[in-house]
């Protein structure tokens, strides 16, 4: 999956890029409000 330009991760602020269930997430343990998500393929039920 390609990363969109709108998703910004700043490692100096503690951001980590994680891929879970086909989606791209940016998580931050130091500042939990700095969460981002890139929409991926829809999950099948």
N, C-alpha and C positions, 0 to 999 in steps of 0.2 A: 504494500500500500504506500502510495506517495504521500508526503506530508504537505498539506496546504500552506501557503504563505501566511494565511491568517493565524495559524497556530504558531505561537512563539514560545520557545523554551529557553530560559536563561539559567544555565547551570551554576552561575555564580550566586544566584538567589536560592539555589537548592532544588530547582526543577528537574524532574526525571521523566523521560519519555518511556511509556510502557505500552505494549500492545497486548490487549486482552480481548478475547472473543471476536477478533477481526476488527476491533476498533482501536484507535490511537488515543491514549490518554496522557495528559501531563499532570503529574501529581507532585505535591510538595509537602514534606513532613514538617518543615519549619514554619511555613505559612499556608495552612490548609485552604485559605480562600483563593489561592492561585491555581485553581483546577481548570483544566480545559479538556475538551473532548472533540475528536474529529469523527464524524459519522462514518460508519463502515457499512458493510452489507447487512441487510435485515436478517434477523434470526428467524429460522423456520420453527413453527410450532409442531 
